[in-house]
Structure formats: C-alpha cells, structure tokens
Amino acid sequence: MTILVTGGAGYIGSHCVQQLISVGHKVCVIDNLSRGHREAVSPQASFFQLDLLETERLTEIMKSQRIEKVIHFAALAYVGESVKNPLPYYTNNTAGTLSLLRAMQHSQVSQIVFSSSCATYGISANVPVTEESPQSPINPYGWSKLFIEQILRDCAHSDPNFGFIGLRYFNVAGCTHDGSLGEDHMPETHLIPNCLNTALGQQSQVTILGDDYPTEDGTCIRDYIHVEDICAAHLLALNALEPNINRFYNIGLGHGYSVLEVVKTTEQVTGSKIPIEYRPRRPGDPPILAASNEKISKELGWSPKYTSLKDIIQTAWDWFQSHPHGYQTQTGSSSEKKLKDDA
C-alpha cells in the first residue's frame, strides 16, 4: 500500500514512517521543514518539501505517487506559542488540513488517520479521560485540532466513501529502541528531553511549574506514552480504515507519573543529579491527566509495549547520548534546527 505521511520529518511522523516501511508499505513524505528534520526521513521514503496550503502540488503528488491512504501529522504544536500567536495555528493546522482534504478529494483518496490531541479535552473532570469526556479546549492549539475533528465528521457524514480515524494522544516520549531516530525540538518544551539535556550539561536545571498540586509529591501527574507505541496505534488504525469509518481513540498508558517522578527516574537512568527550579504553576494546568485506552484496546487490539517509565526514558537517553546536539550532531548544519512538530 502507498501511504502519504504529512509531517513525516517531525518527531512522531519520522518514527511512523520507519514503522510503515518496516512492514512493507511504500511511503511518500511531505514536510515544509520549518520544524522537521530532513535527516529524520528514511531514505527509503519519497520526500517532497512543500506546505500543506499548496493544494495543487499536494494533488499532483497524490496522483503521481498513487496514494491510497493518508496519515496526517503535520501541525504546529506548542501550546504556549498558540496562546501568544494563534493565527499560525489556525492557518497551518486547521486551514492546512482543509487544503489536504481538498487535495484528497481531487485525487480520489478517501481515507485518513488524523493525529489529534488530548488538548481537545481541555481540563477534564474525569480521570482517566475517555473518548466520551467533554471537549472544551483552553488554548488555540486545542481548538485548531477540535475544529479539524468536526470537519472530518462532516466529511464522513456527506460522503459515504470517506473514512477517518482520529487518535488523541497524551504526552509522547522516548526514541526508537535501536537509536536511529530521536526527539529534537528547538526550543525544547518537553520534560524528559529537558531532563536529559540537563544531564548532558547543556542546560543548568529543569524548571518545574508548581509544587502545590493535590498529589503525593505536589507536582502534576501526566500520562507518558512511548513514540513507538503511538506509531503502532497509527498502523492499526490504518489497517482498520474503511469507507464511512468515523472513530476517535485515546492513546496512553492509562495512568500517569508525576513531574518529580520523571526527574528522579531520569537521574536513575543517567546517573546524574538534575537540579530543579520551582516556579508557580501555569493557570489551567490540571493536577492529573491520564488517558483511558480501553476503547482502542478492545476495538483495535492495541496495547503499549513500553509500560515502564524507566524503559521509556532509557530509549531517549540512548539517542541523546549519541546525538547531544540532535540531528545537527550528524550533519553539522543548523539550518533545519527550528521550531518543530507534530501532533
């Protein structure tokens, strides 16, 4: 099968491309490289550098490559940035997806796996969060994803041949088990990479926002899911896609770890002390956020391979040690080390 992967040079996208190729799919990657890394794209994939808003070029590529299904990762994904500068999020994420859907329609491609987000739920009163939990985003990033979800529903309602599966995942972490691909953002906002960068001496400390949450150690709790498990869910969703499919699934471990637990576990993995600076909590951050994965487990047979926080961090540490400056380590070029990613 020939699969188009948007954002295939990003963190999750590049890992998914590798898995798709490993099971025999032909893969075509599009990415504008504003936040992705060309070095992360498998040489076995066809690569086209273009923006999602280039509808005509997207259509040409889909037709020439004979695309059968789409996995859509391409998105801006910094929550804080979306609050400060919302328009690029609605332009790239929401309008970009509209362009992609038009190109699919022009090319008679009718099935898509969409990379959504737990940010569509906002602050949920239910933990673990189920697919039926109310969706009320608290930032433009979450709204940009929720708008796309509604557009997909409307497309499925209007066209009996259209099918989609949307995957809402929580905190993605880790790197490939063989150390071939990793996580490289600039700036880096994710906790585990910041802990590892501190262990490498590339930053002086890790900042923890809030130590007064109603949790055992006072820091908030989040559900961390390994990137390879995320990608495995996308492959299962791809295989389950059929005309008129209209589904959403959460992806997570089903339980969380506190920020302080992550820091301490990283110290165990790296053997380095990680200095901490506490700052006030961010407005709107819930004390606990974890996903229920019962639905995807029952309907698609998905289950996480990485269930240990230590194992998840170890895969990341292996890559960070061999790539202390990210993909720049192997290329010596900083032209592509910009704001990044996916989903």
N, C-alpha and C positions, 0 to 999 in steps of 0.2 A: 504494500500500500504506500502511496506517496502522500506525505504529510507536510503541510505548511506550518512552521512554528514561528510565530511573531515574537520578537524579543528574545530570539534564540541565542543572542550573545550575552544575555544577562545571567544573573546568578542561578535562578531556578531554570530558566529556559535552556541554558547550556547543558545543565545536568540532564534535563529531559531529552534533549537531542541525542546525547550519548546513549541513554537507555533505549530510545526508539531505534537507533542504528544497531544496537546490540541484539535486538530481537528481529532484525531483518527488514525494517521499514526503510524506504527511501525518504530522505528528509530535505526539505528546502527551508532555509532560514532567511527571514528578513529582519533587519535591525538598523536603526539610524545611527547607532554607535555613539549617541550622545551620552549614554550611561552604561553601555555594554562594552565588551572587550572582544575584538576580532580574534585574539589569541584563544579565547574560550570556545570558539566554534569548532566542532570536529571537522577535520579536513575531508571527511567522507560525506559531508553535507554540502549541498549547493548553497551559496551565500549571495544575497543581494542587499546592498546598502541603500535603504530608502525609508521614507517616513510613512507612517500609516495614512496620512492625509493624501498621499499620492494615489488616488483611486485608480486612475487609468493604468499606471505602472503596475499596481497590485493586480489588476485584472489581467494584464498581459502576462505577468509571471505565472499566475494561477493557470492560465490557459496553456502556456508554453511548457510548463512543468507537469501539466496534467494532474493537478492537485485533487485529492479525493476527500480529505478531511483537514480541519484546521485546529491547532491548539494555540490559543491566544494568551500570551503572557505580557506583551508589550504594554507598559504603563509606567507613569511616574508614581512613586510610592513612599514619599516622605510626608508623614502626617503633619509635622510642624511646618514644613515648606508649603503644604497645601493651604494652611491657615493664613500664612503671610502672603501668599501669591496664588490664589485659587484658579485664576483663568487658565494657566497652562495645564492644570489638572483636568479641567472640563474640556479643553481643546484636545489634548493628547489622549486622555483616557476615554472620554465619552464620545466626542466627535470623531476621534481616531477609530473607534470601534464601529461607528456608523459608516465610515468610509470602507472599513474592512468588510462589513456586511453587504454593502453595495457591490464591492468587487466580487464577493462570493456569489451574489445574485447574478451578476453579469457573466460569471464563469460557470454557473450551474453547480456550484458547490454548496451543499445544504446542511452540513453537519459540523458542529464546532464544540470544542471543550474550552470553557472560559475560566480563566484564573481570576476568581473573585477574592473576597477578603472577609475576615471576621469584623473588619471595621464597619461593615454594613449594619451590624447589630448595635453599635454604639455601646452604651453602658447597660448591660443586660442584668436583670434582676434574678435570672435563673442561671445557676452554675451546677453542672456543666451546661453550656449553651447548646440547645438543639436547633434543628433546622426550622422548627415552628416558633422559635423565640421571636418576639417583636423586633423589627428592624427600624432603628432610628439613629442614623449616623450623627456624630458630633463634630465632624470635620469634612472639608470639601473632598478629601481623598475618599472617604467612605461613601459620600454622596455620589461621586463620579462612578464608583463601582455599582452602587444600588441602581442608578439610572440605567446602566448597561443591563443589569438583570431584568429590569422591566422591559427594555427594548427587546431582549431575547424572548421573553414571554409573549410579547405582542407579535413577534415574527413567527413564533411557533403556532400562535392562535390563527394567524392569517394564512399560513402556508402549511398544508398537511405533509409536505416533504421535508420541512425544516425540522432539525433536531438539535438539541443542545444539552450539555451537562455543565453546570457551574460548580466549581469547587471553592468553598470558603475555608481557607486555612488560617492557622493561628501563627505562632512565632516559628518561622523556618530557621533551621540551624544546621551546622555541620557541613562537611565536604565529602567528596567521593571517597569510598573506602580505599581506593588504590592511589589516592593523592594526585590524580590527574587534573581535577578541577576544584575550584575553591570559591570563596566569597571575597570579593574585592570591591568595596564601595568607597567613594570619596565625596563628601565626608562620611565617616562610618558612624552610624547611629545605633547599630545593634549591640546588645550587651556582650554576647560571647566574643565576637571579634575585638571589641574594645578591651575585654579582659586579656585576650591573647596578645594584643598589641602592647598592653602594659607589661605582660610577662616578657615580651621581647625587648622591652626598654624603649619602645617607640612612642610611648606617652607615659606621663608620670603617675597617673592614677585613674581610677574608674569612678565616675560620678553616679551616685545612687539618689534618685529623686524620691525622697520620702522614707522616713523610718518610723512613722507613727500610724501605719495601717493596722487594722484589726486582724493581724496574722500573728503566727507564733514568734517570728523574729522582727516584726514591724515593717518588713518590706513586702511589696506587692508580689503576687504569685501569677505566673504565666505558664501556658502550655507550650512546650518546645517540641517541634516535630522535625525529624531529620529530612534534609532535602531529597535524599534518595527515596524515602518513603512517600514524600509528596509526589515525586515523579512516577512512582509505581502506581499511585492512585490515578494519575492522568492517563497512564496506559490502560488501566482497567476501564476508565470512563470512555476512552477512545474505542475500545472493543465493544462496549455496551451501547454505543451510539446507534440509533436507528431513526428513520423518519418519524416526526411527531413526538420524539422524546422531549421531556420538559422536566428536568430534575436539578436539584441542588443538594450538595453534600458538604458537611463539615469534615475537616481533616485535622486530627490532633490526637494526642495520646489519651485524652480523657481525664487527665489530671495535670497539675502544674508543679512548678518549682519556684521557690522564692528567689528574688534577686540575690539575696545574700547566699543562698544555697548554690546558685550558679557561680558566684565569685569563689566560694570555698572549694567547690568541685574543680574549678579551673586551677586553683592553687595545687590541688592534689595531682592533677594531670600534668601540669607544667613543672612542678617542684619549685615554683617561685611565689614569693609573697606579693600580693596585689594590693597596693594602697587604695584606700577608699576615701572619697569626699562625699559627705551627705549634704544634699540641698533640699529645699522644700519640694513637696510633691507637686506634680502638674495638676491643674484643675481638670476634673473629669476622669482621671485615671481610676478605674475600679480596683478594689483590693485584690480580687481574684478573677481570673479569666481563663476558662478552660473549655474545651470542646467535647461534646458528646459525639463519638464516632460510631454509634450503634447502627445508624441508617446505612452508611456506606459499607460497614462490615456485613450486615445482613443481605443487602441488595447486590453488592459487587464483590463481596468476599475479601475486602481489603483489611489488612491488619499491619501495624507498624513492625518493622524488623528491628529498629533501634528503640528500645524501651528504657534504656539506662542513660541518664544524663551524662554520666562519665564517658560512656561509649560515644555519645554524640559529640561531646567536646573533644575527645581524643582524635576523631577523624578531622576535625577542624585544626587542631594543634599540629597534626602531621603535615597538613598543607601549609599552614602559616610558617612553620619552621623552614620548609623548603622554598617558600615564596614570601620572604619577610617584607617585600615591597609589592606584594600582589603580582599581577600579571606583568607589571613593569620589571620584575626580577628577571624574567626570561627574555624580555625584549629590549630593555634599556630605554624604552620610549614612554613618555608620559602623555602623549597626545590623546590617548583614549582613556586616561585615568580621570574621569569626570564623575559628576553625579550619576548614579546608576539605579536602574532596575524596576524589577519585576515585581509583581504580583503580589 
